[in-house]
């Protein structure tokens, strides 16, 4: 078996741990010491995050989309495929190295989505981006942890508690959608979304592609 090669290692802002980029043949992996966060072989559910969110957006023309977490660019690429020419997509990525990795090592995997003129990258905590505006986004797509807990960074818990979800609710335009990726189910979180005013659907998707890989969860939380 081909051994893994570590390409880069950086500190996670606001966290004691590191995040690494590794390569094995044509396969890439982004991980912390304990957990693989992203693998280039398994991005079916990341694609689904964007496709499902866009299926709920009523206003296609002039849509404004916020994506929290760049990863390997698969969610962004899928969002671009669903977008109109005048769509504006902002990607909020906390770790500057992840943006650099996409430009230097990973861009070819998803078709170089960062080069699209509709995309703006903000190297900032998505919690802060969400909190800056009211009724600004037609959709907010979140894939910054392995679910509604702050895995890579405890401060990310602010995304998933009641105040964080209320901030996302307020940041969405009417009939906007909050889409959240998770490696597994979380019933208390589903109930919390409803308590914050969202009309919520929980969808199970495959990690790799239809019929392949393990199951992941996507919450589609609509603002009435």
C-alpha positions, 0 to 999 in steps of 0.5 A: 500500500502506498504510504501517506505523505504529509504535505503541510501541518498548521495550528487551528486558530483558537485551538491547541491542536493541528490540522494536516493535509496528507496525500496518498497517490491521487487521494488527499485527506484533511485531518486533525490528530484524532479525526479525518475531516475530509477525504477526496474519495468521500464527498458525495454528502458534501455535494448533496449539502449544496444540491439539497439546499438549492432545491429549497431556495425559492429565489434563484436569480440574484441569490446570496449564499454563505458557505461555512467551511471550504474543505476541499471545495466540493460543496462550493463546486456543487453550489456553483453548478446549481447557481445562476450567473448573478449568484453571489457565493461567500465562503467563510474559512477560518483556517487560512491554510485551507484556502492556500491548500485549495489553491496550491494542491486541491483545486483540480479535485473539484474543478478549481471553484475558487477561480469562479467570478461568483465566489468571494472568500473570507478568512474569518469565523463564520459565526462572525460573518453570520452575526454581521447582517440581518436578512442577507442570505438565501441560504447558509451552508455549514460544514465546519465540524463533523456535526453540531458539536465543536470538534475542531474548535470548541468556539464552534459550539456557538454555531449550534446552540440556541443563540447561534441558531437564532443568529442564523435565523435572523441572517436568512432572508424570508424562505431562506434555508440553513443546511447543516452537514453531520456525520451522524444524527442528533435528535436534541439538535433537531428539536432545538432547530424547531425551537428556534423557529425553523421548519426542519427536515432531516435527510440521510445521504451517502458519503461517497455517491448514491448507494455507496459509502456510509450514511451522513445527515443533512438538516434542511432548516427553512425560515418561514 
